[in-house]
């Protein structure tokens, strides 16, 4: 297994001369995510404030019952439900597939030297869209279900399934469950390796916070390209050991 520094050096080699494109792609990616989630967050906060204003005073049992059945309270509840539903749909059908496209765009940069990061992000996102989207949704559903047992199993499964976005893109013949299963097989014995790789970026993460988030425009490409290098290594190790499911 390569060292963290070797993964990071591979990422830096791929990004050399392409930092401008990587930062622009990251900025547009962040703006898209903000435009998707921002209005939902603002609307949710507005609904919460309205509910607080209605229920902020002490009420008798009779007054509380009257408030709950009032048209104003019912209207606010419906607005909150719509906001929650919209947020969930956007997360499932836009954010998840777009994150897959963004991650694999940096893999293409690493493996093929393809520096069209922004256009590749969208091209990858919307090719085999439904298969990839269902794969990402299923992956997070499984992680969520494992998290219900306790937070630690959820974290372990997150690392176990973490190669799924790469596998879905590189192996169009695999369905969602098969891609998740292959990720689990690939990550046997390598989950701590990935944790250690993420941990090695902690200094850069702190620097990103200190720069009011601006540093993350450079950190995201660095991390994602390093993760792509990690994927290539565990994929090779999986193949070397027969690639048997």
LINQUIPE-V843212 format. One record per backbone hydrogen bond with DSSP energy under -1.0 kcal/mol. CO is the residue of the C=O (numbers start at 1). NH is the residue of the N-H. If there is no record, write none. Layout:
# LINQUIPE-V843212
CO,NH
CO,NH
This chain:
# LINQUIPE-V843212
3,7
4,8
5,9
6,10
7,11
8,12
9,13
10,14
11,15
12,16
15,18
18,22
19,23
20,24
21,25
22,26
23,27
24,28
25,29
26,30
27,31
28,32
29,33
30,34
31,35
32,36
33,37
34,38
37,41
38,42
39,43
40,44
41,45
42,46
43,47
44,48
45,49
46,50
47,51
48,52
49,53
50,54
51,55
52,56
60,64
61,65
62,66
63,67
64,68
65,69
67,70
70,74
71,75
72,76
73,77
74,78
75,79
76,80
77,81
78,82
79,83
80,84
81,85
82,86
83,87
84,88
85,89
86,90
87,91
88,92
89,93
90,94
90,95
91,96
94,98
95,99
96,100
97,101
98,102
99,103
100,104
101,105
103,107
104,108
105,109
106,110
107,111
108,112
108,114
115,117
116,120
117,121
118,122
119,123
120,124
121,125
122,126
128,132
129,133
130,134
131,135
132,136
133,137
134,138
135,139
136,140
137,141
138,142
139,143
140,144
141,145
142,146
143,147
144,148
146,149
146,150
150,154
151,155
152,156
153,157
154,158
155,159
156,160
157,161
161,164
163,167
164,168
165,169
166,170
167,171
171,174
175,179
176,180
177,181
178,182
179,183
180,184
181,185
182,186
183,187
185,188
187,190
190,194
191,195
192,196
193,197
194,198
195,199
196,200
198,201
199,202
201,205
202,206
203,207
204,208
205,209
206,210
207,211
208,213
209,212
211,214
213,216
214,217
215,218
215,219
216,220
218,222
219,223
220,224
221,225
222,226
223,227
224,228
225,229
226,230
227,231
228,232
229,233
230,234
231,235
232,236
233,237
234,238
235,239
236,240
237,241
238,243
239,242
